[in-house]
Amino acid sequence: YPVARKLRKTMMLPERLLWNLLKQRGEDGIVFRRQYPFENYIFDFYCAKAELIIEIDGLVHAIGNNPQRDAARDEYLTSLWFKVWRIEAKEVLKNPIEIASNIRYFCYQIVWAKPPP
């Protein structure tokens, strides 16, 4: 996936800040991927164990037909049982540590609440 590889090299500041915090594997066994390709999409971040997609939305997501496109994308992905969490880039810039902690806690709650297979 050359596009995903290129996106990994050109991540925006909010994505880089968050990635520096999420890439560290904790004792909880929760692992994140960045710029993760799936079908015709590339997720900013993805936690497979929690089936959680995390999207960091900058200003471009609020203009033109982008809100409708994002909504349709989210609806499709949730129909496949993914959970989609959109976070505004400005919120990540304000407090990346708190955002990363909230994401990890959310994933932990999902992963450890699942009954064993």
Helices and strands as residue ranges (DSSP letters): H 2-9, H 13-22, E 33-38, E 41-47, E 52-57, G 59-62, H 66-79, E 83-88, H 89-94, H 96-113
